[in-house]
């Protein structure tokens, strides 16, 4: 299922080929998020043109609307959203923890009220896999449990126990799809190692690294990633969940991570923030009002080939939706192109130099506020 | 500039070729509206794929944002919005009358406060043409003056006088682009004839029929169109401004109209109303929740080739912007395809039969409320 094609010597970066029922995904790769069965504003046709090979869909949303039974009846999520490449689905847990107004978690699973219609939904580890199977996913994620940042050791310890138990139960499902387990353990190295070792015994083909990118300092994130990747052997896929800043992707790849996902390229694209080879651009700024240059002079995407910053600025300035669409398109192109460059330099054997040089030119994390994570963290209390 | 390729025998329909500086437009044709330099949600690349040959841009909006001077400096509206086919611009008058909170009109022109920033703008017939020239339009429209429906004969009479005087003054502009005059006269046949005759003496290459589609009964619209087209000779382009219901387009073509424009395909598309060969579809309705069929089984556009009604319904139901984009795409395709069929049947010599059969199957005007026009009409008072 997963084959390593090339290993870097100076770092732990590697190029791999991840075979799924719909598509062979080259890694390291980035997965745009199709939360509700659509990468916001972008057509599947365009995703293919950009070179996207795999997207993430959110089980929490899709199981409620349009609903698991309907999606199954209509032939599955691929047909529904006209996407014939790979799909990874999350378990629904993260959204249930962060979006639902009322939750109750115990060792059996979690019960939550829908943030859409207030209905009560019970999600067990088995149910989470069954739903993902019925959606027709290529890769399902185990239901896991995690704690906010910062958290107490004892809380994180309990979360690990539950996560491992739930991973075991995930394997009991009949006709199950390919499943990745999720390593938890907050920012405690020993817990991360323990969780990784115990999940490894269950022989999943891939492992998510979860409970990070929720406001902890970047150096702690990378420390945890490194700790986990020392336990998870090379022949397993490693997926750093929710990691989306290009700086972090560059570093995590050097620690042996293969898959990334994040809403950043589309969420920021819709508000006019562009990721470019020269750093962050807030296109709505009046400084671009008469700027004839493309958004990113080093980019060859549809947006950069055909439109000026002045035009994009105008679209945002007058509230035309095409602006968010064109900048989202560019941002996804930027990420996919970054992943291509990463693979190119691993292949060439100079990834270490590429990493240092490129990271130094990026400023995407700057100005990042702790408050961006507070709303998630305030909900992530151990029940 | 305008060449008739084929004339229908039983009706006044005709196929023509309208040569502009950027593109040869086949007529009868429909012009999607790129109000602020963008056909809402749709890329120029897609417009070309659909087969759009000409779009309408709004001078009132563009002269304010991004501004005439900036657009000129950036190389004109075509380059700005990446559209290398034909563009027709309106004079800015209609929006000034209907959007501006404060207007004052006299024989010299109109002064209005911007609905955007409250600044005072003075628009004369000369200025309107100069602005359109500086935007780089292919076809400019004369600044005109019109009255609401219903209006008094004397008011409509004054509007005609002013419109004719302003048309004369439009011709004084240096380096002027191709200009179409606009025939006014409300719903008074004699005034329409008089206006048409006097404008004809000024030898414009094309004539807009204005001041209609503002709430008057459809039979009165068509009566006026017929009256005007009996005066405007065959070798002139005839453009029925703001006419967008497929039923009306079919009928107006039979009276010899060549060009149409309307925001309907995109405005309705964004709210989930689709124009289909089987009539109107409100895609958000729960009846489509599990409907596996394409939006329009007789349509071959990107939306209909790849997505089900169930998927489109889901996108609207959960508020995903891709829904509005895909339905707008279909709607524009529907209009362009309708125009192709119209030309095909004129060519074949059976347009009369096609008109009757097709019109009977359309229900797009049904449920149309007078209140839709009230906000425009309430502002259209003679100053």
Interface residues (C-beta under 8 A of the other chain):
Chain A: X36 X37 X38 X40 X41 X42 X43 X44 X45 X61 X65 X66 X70 X73 X74 X80 X81 X82 X289 X290 X292 X302 X306 X307 X308 X310 X311 X314 X315 X317 X318 X320 X321 X322 X324 X325 X326
Chain B: X36 X37 X38 X40 X41 X42 X43 X44 X45 X61 X65 X66 X70 X73 X74 X80 X81 X82 X289 X290 X292 X302 X306 X307 X308 X310 X311 X314 X315 X317 X318 X320 X321 X322 X324 X325 X326
